[in-house]
Amino acid sequence: MRKFSILIFAVLLLCGRAATAQLQDINPQSEPGTLEEKAAQADVVVLGVVESVQAVQEHDPLDRQPSRESYVAAVRVEELYKGAAGAKSITVMFTRSHRNTRPPLVDLQPGDRAVLFLKSPRGGAHMEFVSPFYGKDAPDYTLLQDLRTMSKDKGLAAEVEIAIFLDAPSAASGAPAPVRVRISNKSAVAVIFGSTPAPGQVLIVTGPDGRGLAMRPGARDLAAARIPLYLPGGGVFEYRADLAQFFDLSHAGAYTVQAMFDPPAASGAWSGTLTSQVLPLAVE
């Protein structure tokens, strides 16, 4: 009987130590004290507005009291301070706890406007907070000014632009109309796009009647290739195309030409739309 009691005591002691270890595993590290330390932990830092929040999966009716559930928030980006998140929107995955935690888990609600310190996804398409317990700050004036200054001084945020060039401001009806499209990474931060733009994919042409022209039937475009495009800091991607190959320029008049690149969403890739200047083209 005594040996049995000692055995039970040993098992309880081991269980207690295991539970203590588990509690230690989930105890958060202290939040970084300075803005530089916070930014150093993050791959992406943005000022954004939460537009929607959805559960990752429907609640299992057999699990009456789930302890935690995962959610994904769609965030409209107002300002980018670090990384290459793009200029349009990002998605952030986070966890809500149905039990009190100390400190509480970071939460996002529709309408929230906050500075978010995020890390790149681990095999998924969504960003995550640098810690389940912190990574969301109120956007007070001082914080925003400090972030803008730090981002500019250290070159932390990607800066990408698309431009279009015509070989000549006019073209004869039915003749070639050469155009160049250039995507430039003007920052030191490397950028990945979910696909490489194909010639006809990004070209927008407006005819003399002010309406956008559809691509010629049968005109081949390589937009379906979806080959990722990597641009290192200072890198440039450029190609040439013939507008007449993709669009009907047989009617004389004033046309406009523009480039717009909206790459598909991909893990860790740029998510913003790039828009070029508008150029006039006279067809004679």
C-alpha positions in Angstrom: 0.0 0.0 0.0 2.8 2.3 0.9 4.6 1.6 -2.5 1.3 2.4 -4.3 0.9 5.7 -2.5 4.5 6.7 -3.4 3.8 5.8 -7.0 0.7 7.9 -7.1 2.6 10.8 -5.5 5.4 10.5 -8.1 2.8 10.5 -11.0 1.1 13.6 -9.5 4.4 15.3 -9.1 5.3 14.6 -12.8 1.9 15.8 -14.0 2.3 19.0 -11.9 5.8 19.6 -13.5 4.4 19.0 -17.0 1.5 21.4 -16.4 3.9 24.0 -15.0 6.1 23.5 -18.1 3.1 24.0 -20.4 2.1 27.2 -18.6 5.7 28.4 -18.9 5.5 27.6 -22.7 2.5 29.9 -23.2 3.7 32.7 -21.0 4.5 35.6 -23.3 7.8 37.4 -23.3 7.7 40.9 -22.2 6.6 43.4 -24.9 9.6 45.3 -26.4 10.1 48.6 -24.7 11.1 50.8 -27.7 9.7 51.4 -31.1 12.9 50.2 -32.7 12.7 46.9 -30.9 9.0 46.4 -31.9 9.9 47.2 -35.6 12.8 44.8 -35.5 10.6 41.9 -34.5 8.2 42.6 -37.4 8.4 41.8 -41.1 5.6 44.3 -41.9 4.4 47.4 -40.0 1.3 49.2 -41.3 -1.3 51.6 -40.3 -4.6 50.0 -41.3 -8.4 49.8 -40.9 -10.1 46.5 -40.2 -12.9 46.1 -42.8 -14.1 42.6 -41.8 -13.5 39.7 -39.5 -14.4 36.1 -40.2 -13.9 32.8 -38.4 -11.4 30.5 -40.1 -13.9 27.6 -39.9 -17.4 27.1 -38.7 -17.9 26.2 -35.0 -18.1 22.5 -34.3 -21.5 21.9 -32.6 -20.0 19.0 -30.7 -17.4 21.3 -29.1 -19.7 23.2 -26.9 -17.0 25.3 -25.2 -14.1 25.8 -27.5 -11.2 27.5 -25.6 -9.8 29.3 -28.7 -10.8 30.1 -32.2 -8.9 31.4 -35.2 -10.1 34.4 -37.2 -8.9 36.3 -40.3 -9.3 40.1 -40.6 -9.2 42.0 -43.9 -7.3 45.2 -43.3 -7.1 48.2 -45.6 -3.6 49.6 -45.5 -3.4 53.4 -45.1 0.4 53.6 -44.6 3.3 51.2 -44.9 6.3 51.7 -42.6 8.2 48.4 -43.1 8.2 45.5 -45.5 6.5 45.0 -48.8 2.9 44.5 -48.0 1.7 46.5 -50.9 -0.7 49.5 -50.9 -4.1 47.9 -51.1 -5.0 45.4 -48.3 -3.7 42.6 -46.3 -5.2 39.7 -44.3 -4.2 39.1 -40.7 -4.9 35.8 -38.8 -5.3 35.9 -35.1 -6.7 33.9 -32.2 -9.6 34.8 -29.8 -9.7 33.1 -26.5 -13.0 32.3 -24.7 -11.2 32.2 -21.4 -9.3 35.0 -19.6 -5.6 35.1 -20.4 -2.9 37.2 -18.7 -2.2 39.3 -20.7 -5.2 39.1 -23.0 -4.7 38.0 -26.6 -4.6 40.6 -29.3 -8.0 41.1 -30.9 -9.3 42.8 -34.0 -12.8 44.1 -34.6 -14.4 45.7 -37.7 -13.7 49.4 -37.7 -10.5 49.2 -35.7 -7.8 51.6 -36.9 -4.4 50.6 -35.5 -0.7 50.3 -36.1 0.0 46.6 -36.7 3.3 44.9 -36.1 3.2 41.7 -38.2 5.3 38.8 -39.3 5.2 36.9 -42.6 2.9 33.9 -42.9 4.2 30.4 -42.0 3.2 28.5 -45.0 -0.1 30.4 -45.4 -1.5 33.5 -47.1 -2.2 35.5 -44.0 0.0 37.8 -41.9 0.2 37.2 -38.1 1.0 39.4 -35.1 4.5 39.3 -33.9 3.1 37.8 -30.7 -0.4 36.5 -29.8 -0.2 38.9 -26.9 0.9 42.1 -28.6 1.4 43.7 -32.0 -1.4 46.2 -32.1 -1.0 49.9 -31.1 -3.3 52.9 -31.0 -2.3 55.3 -33.8 -1.5 58.4 -31.8 0.2 61.3 -33.5 3.6 60.8 -31.9 3.7 57.1 -32.8 2.8 57.8 -36.4 5.4 60.6 -36.7 8.1 58.4 -35.2 7.2 55.5 -37.6 7.3 57.8 -40.6 10.7 59.2 -39.6 12.2 55.8 -38.8 10.9 54.2 -42.0 12.3 57.0 -44.2 15.7 57.2 -42.4 16.3 53.5 -42.5 14.6 52.7 -45.8 12.4 50.0 -44.2 9.4 50.2 -46.6 9.3 49.0 -50.2 8.6 51.6 -52.8 7.6 50.3 -56.2 6.2 52.1 -59.3 5.1 51.2 -62.8 5.7 53.5 -65.8 4.8 53.3 -69.5 6.7 54.8 -72.5 5.8 55.3 -76.1 8.4 55.3 -78.8 6.5 58.0 -80.6 3.5 60.2 -79.7 1.7 59.2 -82.9 1.2 56.1 -85.1 -0.2 55.4 -88.5 -3.5 53.5 -88.7 -2.7 49.8 -88.9 1.0 50.3 -88.2 2.9 49.1 -85.1 2.7 51.2 -82.0 5.6 50.2 -79.8 5.3 50.7 -76.0 7.6 49.9 -73.1 6.3 49.0 -69.6 8.7 49.3 -66.7 8.3 48.2 -63.0 11.0 49.7 -60.7 11.8 48.9 -57.1 13.1 52.2 -55.8 13.8 51.0 -52.3 16.3 48.7 -50.7 13.6 46.1 -49.7 13.2 43.2 -52.0 9.7 42.6 -53.4 8.0 39.5 -54.7 5.0 39.6 -57.0 2.6 36.7 -57.4 3.0 36.7 -61.2 5.1 38.3 -63.9 3.0 40.8 -65.9 2.3 39.7 -69.5 2.2 42.4 -72.2 -1.6 42.6 -72.7 -2.4 41.9 -69.1 -1.4 45.4 -67.9 -2.2 47.6 -70.9 -5.3 49.8 -70.8 -6.2 51.6 -74.0 -9.0 54.1 -74.5 -10.3 54.9 -78.0 -11.4 58.2 -79.6 -14.9 57.7 -78.2 -13.6 57.7 -74.7 -14.3 54.0 -74.1 -11.9 51.3 -73.1 -10.8 48.9 -75.9 -11.2 45.2 -75.5 -8.2 43.0 -76.4 -8.3 41.7 -80.0 -10.0 38.3 -80.3 -7.3 35.7 -80.7 -4.5 37.9 -79.4 -2.2 35.8 -77.3 -1.3 36.9 -73.9 0.8 35.0 -71.3 -1.1 36.2 -68.2 -2.0 32.6 -67.4 1.7 31.7 -66.8 1.6 33.1 -63.3 5.4 33.0 -62.9 6.4 34.9 -59.8 8.5 38.0 -60.3 11.3 38.8 -57.8 12.6 42.4 -57.7 15.7 43.0 -55.5 16.3 46.4 -54.0 16.9 48.8 -56.9 15.8 46.2 -59.4 13.9 46.9 -62.7 11.7 44.7 -64.8 10.9 46.0 -68.3 9.4 44.7 -71.5 8.3 46.0 -74.9 5.0 45.3 -76.7 3.1 46.4 -79.8 -0.2 48.0 -78.9 -1.5 47.2 -82.4 -1.0 43.5 -81.7 -3.5 43.6 -78.8 -5.9 46.4 -79.6 -7.7 47.7 -82.7 -6.0 51.0 -83.6 -7.5 51.2 -87.1 -9.7 54.3 -86.4 -8.0 57.7 -86.5 -8.2 59.9 -83.5 -6.9 60.5 -80.0 -6.2 57.5 -77.8 -4.8 57.1 -74.3 -2.5 54.4 -73.0 -1.9 53.4 -69.4 -0.5 50.4 -67.5 -2.1 48.9 -64.4 -0.7 45.8 -62.6 -2.7 44.0 -59.9 -0.8 40.8 -59.2 -2.6 37.9 -57.7 -2.4 37.3 -53.9 0.4 35.0 -52.9 2.1 34.1 -49.6 4.5 37.0 -48.7 3.9 38.7 -52.0 3.1 42.3 -52.9 -0.7 42.9 -52.6 -1.1 46.4 -54.0 -2.2 47.7 -57.4 0.4 49.6 -59.4 -0.9 52.3 -61.8 1.1 54.3 -64.3 0.7 57.7 -65.8 -1.7 58.2 -68.7 -0.1 58.9 -72.1 -1.8 60.3 -75.2 -1.4 58.5 -78.5 -2.5 60.1 -81.8 -3.5 57.6 -84.5 -3.5 59.1 -88.0 
